Structure formats: C-alpha cells, structure tokens
Amino acid sequence: MLKFFVVFSVMFGISSGMFADKRPYVWTYPYMLGHPGAIELEHYLTYSISDLYSASNTVSVVHQVEIETGITPYWDIGIYQIFKQSPAGSGSLKYDSFKLRTRFALAGKDEFVMDPLLYLELKSSADISEFEGEIKLILSKDILPGVNVALNPYYAVKFGPKILTEQSFKFAAGVSYAFTEWFSLSGEFRVSVDFLPAGPLEKVYVGPTVLIGKGDIRWTFGASFRVFSISTSGAEFRSLLGFYF
C-alpha cells in the first residue's frame, strides 16, 4: 500500500497546478484555505518517541493521507485516512482511523487584528467504536514582510461505548520567517492538558520547523521536544509533504 501511495503521489504531484499554498508549520495552522476547483494531496508522517534517553524506548509511527479541496473561497473540507505502527518495526502497518475536517473563514484577511478561521474535526476509529471531536480557532497574521504569527487554541473530546469521556484543552503557536519564496524557518510551541480517568496529563513541546517548496510541491519538517518534564524527555518528528493538482 505504501508503494502504491508513493507512486500515486509522484504521478499527481508533478502535474500542473497553480494553487499551491505554502504552510510553514506542521502542528500549527495559519490563515489558509483550499482553493475551489483545486485538489491538494498531503502525506503526514509522524514519529513519536516516548523517551529519547531510554534503551527500551517505544517509538510509534503514524501515516495520514489527506485529500483536500475548497468548496467556496471561504470554506474547505478534508478527508484523512490514518495508518499506525506501534511500536515501530515490530509489526505491520495497520489501518487505524479516519477523520473529516472543515474550515470556515470568519472574516477576510486584514479585517481584524488577527485573521480568524474556524476549524471543526470528527475522527472515528476503524471499527467505529471510538470517536473524537475537535473545535479549533485559527488566528494568524502576517505582521511584517515574510513574518507570520499563528495561534491555535482548541478543545477536543473523546467518546464512545468502549471508553469514558476524555477531554483535552490544547494550544499551538508558531512564528515563521520566509527567507525566500521557497524556504522558511519557524518555531512552534504546543501545550496540552488531557483529562484522563487516572488524572490530568500535561505536556509542553517546543521545536523548529523548516519549509522547502515552490510551485506544485512543498515539504515541511518539524522537530518538537518535550520540556518541563522531570520523568521523561519525549520528542515528536513530523514530515508534511503536499502535492497540488
């Protein structure tokens, strides 16, 4: 399946497309919508490492394949298919879940201090026994030539017949600078509080992100390291490869 996806991505990635948006972040969303009539194919590859300094460390790998299109200039939708391998290298890649997401522009660019989007997402496990809903406010602003600031406060809730309700409050932020039209460097910050049956779990991550891309293809890579944690020193690495046609 992975070989098929690679071939499929390359075939359509090299085709003609004039609607390529450059997303400088991998965990944070700027003010950006899919274009009506254009299709975007994205592949997310995320490595999560529970402890960088542990010999018995557990690494999980998640692949997300998204197809996105714009409905109107102010509204788009995306469909994700998600595959997971955990721990990495010890088993086969399995179909894990799927999700639907949509974004609405609450105002046009430069109408307010920050440009706002509303993000809604519904995720389901492969066996349709667990669900997760998410609502996110995307606030973004190009404050100087080449400089963008983005803020994403959001709330997520898990529910289903096999689990107790679990809630999360999260916040992501990013600052990016475009050195050229095809290269930018960013810093991202994330914090989450998960209210689990065993008690709240707090996580804080920071790290750099790099965007390389021009025209129909762009690649963004981010490294995020857990900080302010005494018991563990985890990290996450994410690659986001986008094609437009």
C-alpha positions in Angstrom: 0.0 0.0 0.0 2.8 2.4 0.8 4.5 1.7 -2.6 1.2 2.5 -4.3 0.8 5.7 -2.3 4.3 6.9 -3.3 3.7 6.2 -7.0 0.3 7.9 -6.8 1.7 10.9 -5.1 4.6 11.4 -7.6 2.3 11.0 -10.6 -0.1 13.7 -9.5 2.5 15.8 -7.7 4.3 16.6 -10.9 1.2 17.5 -12.7 0.3 21.1 -13.5 -1.2 23.1 -10.6 -1.4 26.8 -9.9 -2.9 26.8 -6.4 0.0 25.7 -4.2 -0.2 27.3 -0.7 2.9 27.1 1.5 2.2 26.0 5.0 5.2 26.9 7.2 4.1 24.8 10.2 3.4 21.1 10.8 1.5 21.4 14.1 0.1 24.9 13.9 -2.4 26.2 11.3 -2.1 29.7 9.7 -4.9 31.5 7.9 -5.1 29.3 4.8 -7.9 27.6 2.9 -8.1 25.2 0.0 -8.9 26.7 -3.4 -12.2 25.9 -5.1 -11.6 23.6 -8.1 -8.2 22.5 -6.9 -7.2 19.3 -5.2 -4.4 19.0 -2.6 -2.9 15.7 -1.6 -1.0 15.6 1.7 1.0 12.9 3.5 1.8 13.4 7.2 4.5 11.1 8.7 4.8 11.4 12.5 7.3 9.7 14.7 6.6 9.8 18.4 9.3 8.9 20.8 8.4 8.4 24.5 11.9 8.9 25.9 14.9 9.9 23.9 17.4 8.5 26.5 15.8 5.2 27.3 17.2 2.0 25.8 13.7 0.4 26.0 12.1 3.4 24.3 8.9 2.9 22.4 8.5 4.6 19.0 5.2 4.8 17.2 4.8 5.8 13.5 1.6 7.4 12.1 0.8 8.0 8.4 -2.0 10.3 7.5 -3.1 10.7 3.9 -5.4 13.7 3.3 -7.3 14.9 0.2 -8.5 18.5 0.5 -10.5 20.8 -1.7 -12.1 24.2 -1.5 -15.9 24.4 -1.6 -16.0 28.2 -1.8 -13.3 30.8 -1.3 -14.2 30.8 2.4 -14.9 27.1 3.1 -12.9 23.9 2.5 -13.1 20.3 3.5 -10.5 17.5 4.0 -10.7 13.7 4.4 -8.0 11.8 6.2 -7.1 8.1 6.2 -4.8 7.2 9.1 -2.4 4.2 9.4 -0.4 3.4 12.6 2.5 1.2 13.5 3.3 0.9 17.3 5.9 0.0 18.3 7.7 0.8 15.1 9.5 -2.1 13.5 7.7 -4.8 15.5 4.6 -5.3 13.5 2.7 -4.4 10.3 1.2 -1.0 9.5 -2.5 -1.1 10.3 -5.4 1.0 9.3 -6.2 2.9 12.5 -8.9 5.6 11.8 -10.3 8.2 9.5 -11.4 11.8 10.0 -13.3 14.6 8.4 -12.4 18.2 8.9 -13.7 21.5 7.6 -12.5 25.1 7.9 -14.6 28.3 7.6 -13.3 31.9 7.2 -14.9 34.0 9.9 -13.6 37.2 8.2 -11.3 38.2 5.3 -7.6 38.9 5.7 -6.7 42.1 7.4 -10.2 42.9 8.7 -9.2 42.3 12.3 -6.1 42.4 14.4 -5.7 38.6 13.7 -7.2 36.8 10.7 -9.7 34.2 12.0 -10.7 30.7 10.8 -12.9 28.1 12.5 -11.7 24.5 12.3 -14.1 21.5 13.0 -13.0 17.9 13.0 -14.6 14.5 13.7 -12.4 11.4 14.0 -13.5 7.7 14.2 -11.6 4.6 14.9 -11.5 1.9 12.2 -14.2 -0.2 14.0 -16.4 2.9 14.7 -16.2 2.3 18.5 -14.4 5.4 19.5 -14.8 9.0 18.3 -13.1 12.3 18.8 -14.5 15.7 18.1 -12.3 18.9 17.9 -13.1 22.6 17.6 -10.2 24.9 16.9 -9.9 28.7 16.5 -7.1 29.6 14.0 -5.7 33.1 14.4 -3.0 34.3 12.1 -1.3 37.5 10.9 1.4 38.5 8.5 3.0 41.2 10.7 6.0 42.1 8.6 7.1 41.1 5.1 7.9 37.4 5.3 6.9 37.1 9.0 3.8 35.2 10.1 2.4 34.6 13.6 -0.3 31.9 14.2 -2.2 31.0 17.4 -4.4 27.9 17.7 -6.4 27.4 20.9 -8.6 24.3 20.7 -10.8 21.8 22.6 -11.1 18.0 21.9 -13.3 15.4 23.4 -13.2 11.6 23.0 -16.3 9.5 23.5 -17.8 6.1 22.6 -19.3 2.9 24.1 -15.9 1.4 24.9 -14.4 4.4 26.7 -15.1 7.0 29.3 -15.4 10.6 28.0 -11.9 12.2 27.9 -11.4 15.9 27.3 -8.4 17.9 26.2 -7.5 21.6 26.1 -4.7 22.4 23.8 -2.8 25.4 22.4 -0.4 25.6 19.5 1.5 28.7 18.3 4.1 29.4 15.6 6.3 32.2 14.3 7.8 31.9 10.8 10.1 33.9 8.6 10.3 33.3 4.8 13.9 33.8 3.7 12.9 33.3 0.1 9.7 32.2 -1.8 10.7 28.6 -1.4 12.4 28.4 2.0 11.2 29.5 5.5 12.1 28.7 9.1 9.7 28.6 12.0 9.5 27.9 15.7 6.5 26.1 17.2 5.2 25.8 20.7 2.5 23.4 21.9 0.8 22.7 25.3 -1.9 20.2 26.1 -3.8 19.2 29.2 -5.6 15.8 28.9 -8.2 15.0 31.5 -7.9 11.2 31.8 -9.6 8.8 34.2 -6.2 8.5 36.1 -5.9 12.3 36.3 -4.8 15.2 34.2 -1.7 14.8 31.9 0.2 17.9 30.9 2.6 18.1 28.0 4.6 21.0 26.6 6.6 20.8 23.4 8.8 23.3 21.5 11.0 23.0 18.4 11.9 24.2 14.9 10.2 23.7 11.6 11.5 24.1 8.1 9.6 24.6 4.8 11.1 23.9 1.4 8.9 24.1 -1.6 7.9 26.0 -4.7 5.1 25.6 -7.2 3.2 22.3 -7.0 5.2 20.6 -4.3 6.2 21.6 -0.9 7.8 19.8 2.1 7.6 20.8 5.7 9.5 19.1 8.5 9.3 19.8 12.3 11.0 18.5 15.4 9.3 19.0 18.7 10.8 18.3 22.1 9.0 17.8 25.4 10.1 20.3 28.0 9.3 20.9 31.7 9.0 17.2 32.3 11.1 15.5 35.0 10.1 11.9 34.3 10.5 11.8 30.5 12.2 13.5 27.6 10.0 12.6 24.7 10.0 14.1 21.2 7.9 14.1 18.1 9.1 14.5 14.5 6.7 15.2 11.6 7.1 15.4 7.9 4.3 17.1 5.8 4.6 16.5 2.0 2.0 18.3 -0.1 1.1 18.0 -3.8 -1.3 20.1 -5.8 -3.2 19.3 -9.0 
